[in-house]
Amino acid sequence: MILVRTPLRVEFLGGGTDLAYFYRRTPGLILNATVDKYIYVVVHPRLDTKIKVSHDTVEIVDRVDLLEHPYLRASLKLLGINRSLEICSFSDITSHGSGLGSSSCFSVALLHALSVSIGQRPSPRKLAELASHLEIDVLKARIGKQDQYAAAFGGIQLQTFERNGRVTVQPIKLTPALSKKFHEHFLVFFTGTTRSASAILQKQAKSANRNYPFLKQMRDLVPGATQAFQKGDWKRFGEFLEAEWTIKKNLSADVTNARLESMYKTAKQAGAWGGRVSGAGGGGFMILMVPLAKRASVKRALHKYPCIPMRLVEGGSQMLMKV
């Protein structure tokens, strides 16, 4: 039996600049970080000739081609696996469309576990490249590459997306003292709704030329935000999050809605410095930077929304067990 654990991520700034229609024109730049919420994949051999997969439903088939789950079917075919085995997955965050990169996180976890099952030990870069190829080239998902690299490498990352498609990952380290201060000022709330990031990004791709200057503005905020983050200037960092969120709403009507706008306004009135909805927008999780003295008031103001404890973590996809 093989057990793999892969972290989800929060997106801080630059999301969307990892899409090919942007970085083919000018390099993209994203600041994100993995959190202590994970997707787990278990792969186990079977004594019979069946392939069994358990996800939202259970499928038991004789051949890979008969699987209905597109990610599972495509991953097995990509790695040339067509033998009896059982695959099970579960997640700390159950909602699809959470804005935490769950689809790509699942791809990385699945490919990691399956690779180990056939005697391979892929590097983080190989895992990220495999998952990107699976989703973008094979399954034709209209998404970028940040989530695959976040899940594979882990930690706080400054990602650069070059015109030739190569991705550079620069780790950002915080001292223990700065990390403690960050978490004292960091709050995450579930907005109560989810959405399809791929659907939102597909609509935005149809307006690529119109959206290009907005994405460039978002990209250009990343260096300053990264500097504020490394210095521990959390108020300034929150202001950068708000600046990007304001620009991001120009990309399409699906990025925000009345519910999200009301929620964010309430947080600001209660004392939050700034924040944004993680990922493509439209729902999922709202991240906020909040003065320590205002944490309680922000929580009270947003009492209708679950406050989800989240901590930034180092380390990407890991094999926890092989027996």
Secondary structure, DSSP 4 states (H G I P E B T S, - for coil): -EEEEEEEEEEEE-TTTTSHHHHTTS-EEEEEEEEEEEEEEEEEE-SSS-EEEESSSEEEESSGGG---HHHHHHHHHTT--SSEEEEEEESS--SS-SS-HHHHHHHHHHHHHHHHTT----HHHHHHHHHIIIIIIS-----SHHHHHHHH-SEEEEEE-TTS-EEEEEE---HHHHHHHHHHEEEEE-S----HHHHHHHHHTTHHHHHHHHHHHHHHHHHHHHHHHHT-HHHHHHHHHHHHHHHTTS-TTS--HHHHHHHHHHHHTT--EEEESTTSSSSEEEEE--GGGHHHHHHHTTTS-B----B----SEEEEE-
